[in-house]
Amino acid sequence: MEKLTIVKVGGAVVEDEAQLTQLLKDFSSIEGRKLLVHGGGRKATKTAERLGIATQMVNGRRVTDAEMLEVVTMVYGGLVNKNLVARLQANGVNAIGLTGADADVIRSHQRPPVMVNGETVDYGFVGDVDCADGAMLSRLIEAGITPVMAPLTHDGEGHILNTNADTIASETAKAMAANYDVTLIFSFEKAGVLRNPDDDSSVIPQITRADFEQYKADGTISGGMLPKIENALSAVDAGVSRVIITLATAIDGQHGTVICL
């Protein structure tokens, strides 16, 4: 089975020129088939602020009303995505930028209101993934094209939905696992999952589902790291061969936290 490397890069790295330059260089040097998924939340927040639009986050997830949807569509699907595509072209990678609506590669439904800490939260135009078209992505990859996927999906009824980039990466990896030996790398600004958020040397080398439940219960892991690990575990459960959470400048598969059953 052919190998496929899927790298997800977080929004903080997209904002850091030095880290982003190194990541794109390292990604370009990965041999064989590959796919890039990107965030862009910090740039979306800054853009919204300049436009006078308030940002609301609940448990690491962005509440997306109609105004915020316009912002994330512009930032994720336009500014961030196309800049990454252009820079990959400069690094010798024949890339194509995609949202979930393009070629119908990821379809989702709007998340219904949910209870969070005893209160009902309406996330607005946020999508929960129903399906990813691994066959379509495979056709692009086998044609020598590297997909660069923005964290936007669609519902099949004409609506764009804001969708967590880690979820995009996980669902894409799951869809590709039937045809490839998939390695999924979540890259961000830290060296891995840390026991102490203030100590970059406190990387937890391996996390199982049982470990995750314990770390969640005792508060070692919290905030935005919770959905990231949930997505990682979901990918492992679905047959993705290897899932790693690591520093954006260390995507060689030899560093960070390995997520396993």
BALOBA-1460 file (C-alpha; in Angstrom, 3 decimals):
// residues 261
<rec num="1" residu="m" x="0.000" y="0.000" z="0.000"/>
<rec num="2" residu="e" x="1.353" y="3.424" z="-0.977"/>
<rec num="3" residu="k" x="2.241" y="5.854" z="1.786"/>
<rec num="4" residu="l" x="0.374" y="9.141" z="2.202"/>
<rec num="5" residu="t" x="1.441" y="11.880" z="4.586"/>
<rec num="6" residu="i" x="-1.204" y="14.353" z="5.741"/>
<rec num="7" residu="v" x="0.080" y="17.406" z="7.606"/>
<rec num="8" residu="k" x="-2.211" y="19.807" z="9.413"/>
<rec num="9" residu="v" x="-0.704" y="23.210" z="10.212"/>
<rec num="10" residu="g" x="-2.288" y="25.417" z="12.864"/>
<rec num="11" residu="g" x="-3.222" y="29.060" z="12.583"/>
<rec num="12" residu="a" x="-0.499" y="30.230" z="14.972"/>
<rec num="13" residu="v" x="2.136" y="28.763" z="12.655"/>
<rec num="14" residu="v" x="0.493" y="30.371" z="9.630"/>
<rec num="15" residu="e" x="1.020" y="33.697" z="11.416"/>
<rec num="16" residu="d" x="4.703" y="33.010" z="12.246"/>
<rec num="17" residu="e" x="6.810" y="33.626" z="9.151"/>
<rec num="18" residu="a" x="9.888" y="31.730" z="10.325"/>
<rec num="19" residu="q" x="7.962" y="28.628" z="11.389"/>
<rec num="20" residu="l" x="5.786" y="28.696" z="8.275"/>
<rec num="21" residu="t" x="8.755" y="29.019" z="5.929"/>
<rec num="22" residu="q" x="10.468" y="26.038" z="7.553"/>
<rec num="23" residu="l" x="7.282" y="23.962" z="7.573"/>
<rec num="24" residu="l" x="6.638" y="24.556" z="3.877"/>
<rec num="25" residu="k" x="10.236" y="23.660" z="3.087"/>
<rec num="26" residu="d" x="9.989" y="20.461" z="5.157"/>
<rec num="27" residu="f" x="6.582" y="19.586" z="3.714"/>
<rec num="28" residu="s" x="7.904" y="20.067" z="0.194"/>
<rec num="29" residu="s" x="10.740" y="17.638" z="0.900"/>
<rec num="30" residu="i" x="8.405" y="14.836" z="2.057"/>
<rec num="31" residu="e" x="8.743" y="12.047" z="-0.451"/>
<rec num="32" residu="g" x="5.723" y="10.525" z="-2.121"/>
<rec num="33" residu="r" x="2.087" y="11.410" z="-1.805"/>
<rec num="34" residu="k" x="1.042" y="14.178" z="0.552"/>
<rec num="35" residu="l" x="-1.753" y="16.546" z="1.497"/>
<rec num="36" residu="l" x="-1.786" y="19.741" z="3.576"/>
<rec num="37" residu="v" x="-4.624" y="20.953" z="5.807"/>
<rec num="38" residu="h" x="-4.408" y="24.435" z="7.310"/>
<rec num="39" residu="g" x="-6.055" y="26.525" z="9.974"/>
<rec num="40" residu="g" x="-6.023" y="30.291" z="10.179"/>
<rec num="41" residu="g" x="-7.986" y="31.162" z="13.280"/>
<rec num="42" residu="r" x="-5.665" y="33.875" z="14.533"/>
<rec num="43" residu="k" x="-5.700" y="35.673" z="11.198"/>
<rec num="44" residu="a" x="-9.497" y="35.376" z="11.115"/>
<rec num="45" residu="t" x="-9.703" y="36.869" z="14.600"/>
<rec num="46" residu="k" x="-7.435" y="39.776" z="13.639"/>
<rec num="47" residu="t" x="-9.360" y="40.408" z="10.433"/>
<rec num="48" residu="a" x="-12.673" y="40.327" z="12.282"/>
<rec num="49" residu="e" x="-11.323" y="42.784" z="14.842"/>
<rec num="50" residu="r" x="-10.310" y="45.214" z="12.089"/>
<rec num="51" residu="l" x="-13.847" y="44.938" z="10.719"/>
<rec num="52" residu="g" x="-15.382" y="45.543" z="14.135"/>
<rec num="53" residu="i" x="-16.720" y="41.972" z="14.447"/>
<rec num="54" residu="a" x="-16.434" y="40.322" z="17.863"/>
<rec num="55" residu="t" x="-15.008" y="36.817" z="18.218"/>
<rec num="56" residu="q" x="-16.618" y="34.326" z="20.590"/>
<rec num="57" residu="m" x="-14.954" y="31.012" z="21.452"/>
<rec num="58" residu="v" x="-16.489" y="28.128" z="23.432"/>
<rec num="59" residu="n" x="-14.262" y="25.181" z="24.404"/>
<rec num="60" residu="g" x="-11.760" y="26.115" z="21.710"/>
<rec num="61" residu="r" x="-14.453" y="26.305" z="19.010"/>
<rec num="62" residu="r" x="-15.360" y="29.502" z="17.154"/>
<rec num="63" residu="v" x="-18.986" y="30.622" z="17.267"/>
<rec num="64" residu="t" x="-19.761" y="31.572" z="13.666"/>
<rec num="65" residu="d" x="-22.635" y="33.950" z="12.989"/>
<rec num="66" residu="a" x="-23.367" y="35.303" z="9.492"/>
<rec num="67" residu="e" x="-20.762" y="38.093" z="9.745"/>
<rec num="68" residu="m" x="-18.073" y="35.772" z="11.085"/>
<rec num="69" residu="l" x="-18.854" y="33.264" z="8.336"/>
<rec num="70" residu="e" x="-18.004" y="35.912" z="5.751"/>
<rec num="71" residu="v" x="-14.717" y="36.592" z="7.541"/>
<rec num="72" residu="v" x="-13.611" y="32.960" z="7.793"/>
<rec num="73" residu="t" x="-14.621" y="32.263" z="4.201"/>
<rec num="74" residu="m" x="-12.478" y="35.173" z="3.004"/>
<rec num="75" residu="v" x="-9.539" y="34.382" z="5.267"/>
<rec num="76" residu="y" x="-9.469" y="30.578" z="5.155"/>
<rec num="77" residu="g" x="-10.639" y="29.944" z="1.603"/>
<rec num="78" residu="g" x="-8.922" y="32.982" z="0.114"/>
<rec num="79" residu="l" x="-6.036" y="34.727" z="1.819"/>
<rec num="80" residu="v" x="-4.469" y="31.841" z="3.754"/>
<rec num="81" residu="n" x="-5.229" y="29.051" z="1.293"/>
<rec num="82" residu="k" x="-4.000" y="30.795" z="-1.835"/>
<rec num="83" residu="n" x="-0.863" y="32.144" z="-0.165"/>
<rec num="84" residu="l" x="0.046" y="28.610" z="0.903"/>
<rec num="85" residu="v" x="-0.633" y="27.268" z="-2.587"/>
<rec num="86" residu="a" x="1.551" y="29.948" z="-4.171"/>
<rec num="87" residu="r" x="4.387" y="29.327" z="-1.742"/>
<rec num="88" residu="l" x="4.236" y="25.572" z="-2.286"/>
<rec num="89" residu="q" x="4.444" y="26.169" z="-6.028"/>
<rec num="90" residu="a" x="7.617" y="28.173" z="-5.337"/>
<rec num="91" residu="n" x="8.930" y="25.143" z="-3.426"/>
<rec num="92" residu="g" x="8.330" y="22.822" z="-6.356"/>
<rec num="93" residu="v" x="5.028" y="21.345" z="-5.154"/>
<rec num="94" residu="n" x="2.165" y="21.378" z="-7.672"/>
<rec num="95" residu="a" x="-0.561" y="22.306" z="-5.202"/>
<rec num="96" residu="i" x="-4.259" y="23.047" z="-5.523"/>
<rec num="97" residu="g" x="-6.335" y="24.848" z="-2.907"/>
<rec num="98" residu="l" x="-9.650" y="23.336" z="-1.882"/>
<rec num="99" residu="t" x="-12.530" y="23.965" z="0.469"/>
<rec num="100" residu="g" x="-14.938" y="21.147" z="1.194"/>
<rec num="101" residu="a" x="-17.304" y="22.581" z="-1.410"/>
<rec num="102" residu="d" x="-14.756" y="22.229" z="-4.218"/>
<rec num="103" residu="a" x="-15.424" y="18.963" z="-6.084"/>
<rec num="104" residu="d" x="-17.748" y="18.104" z="-3.174"/>
<rec num="105" residu="v" x="-14.770" y="16.697" z="-1.232"/>
<rec num="106" residu="i" x="-16.197" y="17.293" z="2.264"/>
<rec num="107" residu="r" x="-19.867" y="17.577" z="3.069"/>
<rec num="108" residu="s" x="-21.218" y="18.427" z="6.494"/>
<rec num="109" residu="h" x="-24.327" y="19.497" z="8.366"/>
<rec num="110" residu="q" x="-24.829" y="22.527" z="10.561"/>
<rec num="111" residu="r" x="-24.162" y="21.726" z="14.186"/>
<rec num="112" residu="p" x="-27.334" y="21.919" z="16.306"/>
<rec num="113" residu="p" x="-27.306" y="23.868" z="19.589"/>
<rec num="114" residu="v" x="-25.556" y="21.912" z="22.340"/>
<rec num="115" residu="m" x="-25.275" y="22.065" z="26.113"/>
<rec num="116" residu="v" x="-21.916" y="23.355" z="27.366"/>
<rec num="117" residu="n" x="-21.366" y="23.695" z="31.103"/>
<rec num="118" residu="g" x="-25.094" y="23.759" z="31.695"/>
<rec num="119" residu="e" x="-25.836" y="26.397" z="29.059"/>
<rec num="120" residu="t" x="-27.180" y="26.050" z="25.520"/>
<rec num="121" residu="v" x="-24.645" y="27.181" z="22.924"/>
<rec num="122" residu="d" x="-25.576" y="27.825" z="19.301"/>
<rec num="123" residu="y" x="-22.343" y="27.662" z="17.290"/>
<rec num="124" residu="g" x="-24.061" y="29.138" z="14.251"/>
<rec num="125" residu="f" x="-22.689" y="28.256" z="10.828"/>
<rec num="126" residu="v" x="-20.353" y="25.521" z="12.059"/>
<rec num="127" residu="g" x="-20.233" y="22.229" z="10.198"/>
<rec num="128" residu="d" x="-19.914" y="18.702" z="11.575"/>
<rec num="129" residu="v" x="-18.552" y="16.427" z="8.851"/>
<rec num="130" residu="d" x="-20.798" y="13.779" z="7.296"/>
<rec num="131" residu="c" x="-18.424" y="12.450" z="4.645"/>
<rec num="132" residu="a" x="-15.149" y="13.099" z="2.860"/>
<rec num="133" residu="d" x="-14.599" y="11.959" z="-0.723"/>
<rec num="134" residu="g" x="-11.358" y="9.994" z="-0.529"/>
<rec num="135" residu="a" x="-11.741" y="8.803" z="-4.129"/>
<rec num="136" residu="m" x="-11.762" y="12.346" z="-5.510"/>
<rec num="137" residu="l" x="-8.756" y="13.355" z="-3.418"/>
<rec num="138" residu="s" x="-6.965" y="10.188" z="-4.505"/>
<rec num="139" residu="r" x="-7.495" y="11.083" z="-8.160"/>
<rec num="140" residu="l" x="-5.864" y="14.457" z="-7.612"/>
<rec num="141" residu="i" x="-2.968" y="12.952" z="-5.686"/>
<rec num="142" residu="e" x="-2.368" y="10.215" z="-8.249"/>
<rec num="143" residu="a" x="-2.293" y="12.922" z="-10.943"/>
<rec num="144" residu="g" x="0.647" y="14.497" z="-9.114"/>
<rec num="145" residu="i" x="-1.362" y="17.302" z="-7.487"/>
<rec num="146" residu="t" x="-1.068" y="18.091" z="-3.776"/>
<rec num="147" residu="p" x="-4.364" y="19.234" z="-2.190"/>
<rec num="148" residu="v" x="-4.191" y="22.136" z="0.261"/>
<rec num="149" residu="m" x="-7.401" y="22.070" z="2.248"/>
<rec num="150" residu="a" x="-9.031" y="25.012" z="3.991"/>
<rec num="151" residu="p" x="-11.231" y="24.473" z="7.080"/>
<rec num="152" residu="l" x="-14.499" y="25.130" z="5.263"/>
<rec num="153" residu="t" x="-17.126" y="22.577" z="4.222"/>
<rec num="154" residu="h" x="-20.607" y="22.725" z="2.675"/>
<rec num="155" residu="d" x="-23.995" y="21.167" z="3.351"/>
<rec num="156" residu="g" x="-25.009" y="20.341" z="-0.237"/>
<rec num="157" residu="e" x="-27.724" y="22.990" z="-0.087"/>
<rec num="158" residu="g" x="-25.608" y="25.988" z="-1.002"/>
<rec num="159" residu="h" x="-24.231" y="26.891" z="2.424"/>
<rec num="160" residu="i" x="-20.573" y="27.163" z="3.425"/>
<rec num="161" residu="l" x="-19.861" y="26.009" z="6.989"/>
<rec num="162" residu="n" x="-16.898" y="26.775" z="9.229"/>
<rec num="163" residu="t" x="-15.318" y="23.477" z="10.250"/>
<rec num="164" residu="n" x="-12.479" y="22.815" z="12.680"/>
<rec num="165" residu="a" x="-9.219" y="22.228" z="10.785"/>
<rec num="166" residu="d" x="-8.225" y="19.304" z="13.017"/>
<rec num="167" residu="t" x="-11.546" y="17.684" z="12.122"/>
<rec num="168" residu="i" x="-10.877" y="18.299" z="8.414"/>
<rec num="169" residu="a" x="-7.482" y="16.607" z="8.794"/>
<rec num="170" residu="s" x="-8.880" y="13.666" z="10.755"/>
<rec num="171" residu="e" x="-11.843" y="13.054" z="8.442"/>
<rec num="172" residu="t" x="-9.646" y="13.339" z="5.362"/>
<rec num="173" residu="a" x="-7.147" y="10.869" z="6.826"/>
<rec num="174" residu="k" x="-9.962" y="8.440" z="7.647"/>
<rec num="175" residu="a" x="-11.334" y="8.693" z="4.117"/>
<rec num="176" residu="m" x="-7.897" y="7.975" z="2.641"/>
<rec num="177" residu="a" x="-6.999" y="5.098" z="4.986"/>
<rec num="178" residu="a" x="-8.713" y="2.471" z="2.831"/>
<rec num="179" residu="n" x="-6.369" y="3.182" z="-0.088"/>
<rec num="180" residu="y" x="-3.153" y="4.396" z="1.562"/>
<rec num="181" residu="d" x="-0.866" y="3.778" z="4.509"/>
<rec num="182" residu="v" x="-1.656" y="7.130" z="6.124"/>
<rec num="183" residu="t" x="0.478" y="9.107" z="8.541"/>
<rec num="184" residu="l" x="-1.377" y="12.091" z="10.013"/>
<rec num="185" residu="i" x="0.715" y="14.838" z="11.583"/>
<rec num="186" residu="f" x="-0.893" y="17.629" z="13.597"/>
<rec num="187" residu="s" x="1.751" y="20.372" z="13.609"/>
<rec num="188" residu="f" x="1.521" y="23.489" z="15.731"/>
<rec num="189" residu="e" x="3.611" y="25.851" z="17.851"/>
<rec num="190" residu="k" x="4.443" y="23.379" z="20.644"/>
<rec num="191" residu="a" x="6.778" y="20.362" z="20.670"/>
<rec num="192" residu="g" x="3.874" y="17.994" z="21.320"/>
<rec num="193" residu="v" x="1.291" y="17.424" z="24.031"/>
<rec num="194" residu="l" x="2.869" y="18.888" z="27.185"/>
<rec num="195" residu="r" x="2.453" y="17.834" z="30.800"/>
<rec num="196" residu="n" x="3.239" y="21.439" z="31.712"/>
<rec num="197" residu="p" x="2.113" y="24.036" z="29.137"/>
<rec num="198" residu="d" x="4.943" y="26.333" z="30.254"/>
<rec num="199" residu="d" x="7.671" y="23.708" z="29.822"/>
<rec num="200" residu="d" x="8.429" y="22.756" z="26.210"/>
<rec num="201" residu="s" x="10.549" y="19.843" z="27.402"/>
<rec num="202" residu="s" x="7.591" y="18.151" z="29.129"/>
<rec num="203" residu="v" x="6.368" y="16.350" z="25.993"/>
<rec num="204" residu="i" x="4.224" y="13.271" z="26.648"/>
<rec num="205" residu="p" x="5.708" y="10.726" z="24.185"/>
<rec num="206" residu="q" x="2.584" y="8.573" z="23.788"/>
<rec num="207" residu="i" x="-1.107" y="8.895" z="24.606"/>
<rec num="208" residu="t" x="-3.678" y="6.118" z="24.459"/>
<rec num="209" residu="r" x="-7.412" y="6.608" z="24.851"/>
<rec num="210" residu="a" x="-7.173" y="5.536" z="28.507"/>
<rec num="211" residu="d" x="-4.327" y="8.017" z="29.056"/>
<rec num="212" residu="f" x="-6.388" y="10.759" z="27.439"/>
<rec num="213" residu="e" x="-9.348" y="10.169" z="29.735"/>
<rec num="214" residu="q" x="-7.055" y="10.345" z="32.759"/>
<rec num="215" residu="y" x="-5.264" y="13.494" z="31.570"/>
<rec num="216" residu="k" x="-8.599" y="15.107" z="30.809"/>
<rec num="217" residu="a" x="-9.960" y="14.236" z="34.253"/>
<rec num="218" residu="d" x="-6.955" y="15.578" z="36.147"/>
<rec num="219" residu="g" x="-6.650" y="18.716" z="34.013"/>
<rec num="220" residu="t" x="-3.289" y="17.898" z="32.415"/>
<rec num="221" residu="i" x="-4.962" y="18.283" z="29.024"/>
<rec num="222" residu="s" x="-7.592" y="20.993" z="28.543"/>
<rec num="223" residu="g" x="-8.865" y="23.708" z="26.209"/>
<rec num="224" residu="g" x="-8.112" y="23.477" z="22.516"/>
<rec num="225" residu="m" x="-5.948" y="20.384" z="22.977"/>
<rec num="226" residu="l" x="-9.049" y="18.336" z="23.867"/>
<rec num="227" residu="p" x="-10.677" y="18.390" z="20.398"/>
<rec num="228" residu="k" x="-7.263" y="17.917" z="18.766"/>
<rec num="229" residu="i" x="-6.653" y="14.649" z="20.626"/>
<rec num="230" residu="e" x="-10.268" y="13.550" z="20.126"/>
<rec num="231" residu="n" x="-9.763" y="13.975" z="16.377"/>
<rec num="232" residu="a" x="-6.455" y="12.125" z="16.558"/>
<rec num="233" residu="l" x="-8.004" y="9.186" z="18.413"/>
<rec num="234" residu="s" x="-10.900" y="9.095" z="15.950"/>
<rec num="235" residu="a" x="-8.399" y="8.771" z="13.101"/>
<rec num="236" residu="v" x="-6.536" y="5.932" z="14.818"/>
<rec num="237" residu="d" x="-9.821" y="4.142" z="15.511"/>
<rec num="238" residu="a" x="-10.669" y="4.350" z="11.792"/>
<rec num="239" residu="g" x="-7.453" y="2.737" z="10.609"/>
<rec num="240" residu="v" x="-5.036" y="5.630" z="10.136"/>
<rec num="241" residu="s" x="-1.628" y="4.017" z="10.624"/>
<rec num="242" residu="r" x="0.139" y="6.739" z="12.591"/>
<rec num="243" residu="v" x="-0.946" y="9.976" z="14.248"/>
<rec num="244" residu="i" x="1.576" y="12.432" z="15.693"/>
<rec num="245" residu="i" x="1.162" y="15.814" z="17.394"/>
<rec num="246" residu="t" x="4.364" y="17.802" z="17.051"/>
<rec num="247" residu="l" x="6.157" y="21.082" z="16.453"/>
<rec num="248" residu="a" x="5.616" y="22.645" z="13.045"/>
<rec num="249" residu="t" x="9.363" y="22.593" z="12.408"/>
<rec num="250" residu="a" x="9.629" y="18.876" z="13.294"/>
<rec num="251" residu="i" x="7.317" y="17.053" z="10.889"/>
<rec num="252" residu="d" x="9.736" y="14.239" z="10.074"/>
<rec num="253" residu="g" x="7.755" y="11.783" z="12.208"/>
<rec num="254" residu="q" x="10.554" y="11.414" z="14.745"/>
<rec num="255" residu="h" x="9.355" y="13.930" z="17.330"/>
<rec num="256" residu="g" x="6.305" y="14.876" z="19.376"/>
<rec num="257" residu="t" x="3.453" y="12.846" z="20.852"/>
<rec num="258" residu="v" x="2.240" y="9.642" z="19.214"/>
<rec num="259" residu="i" x="-1.492" y="8.967" z="19.559"/>
<rec num="260" residu="c" x="-2.404" y="5.285" z="19.640"/>
<rec num="261" residu="l" x="-5.134" y="2.866" z="20.754"/>
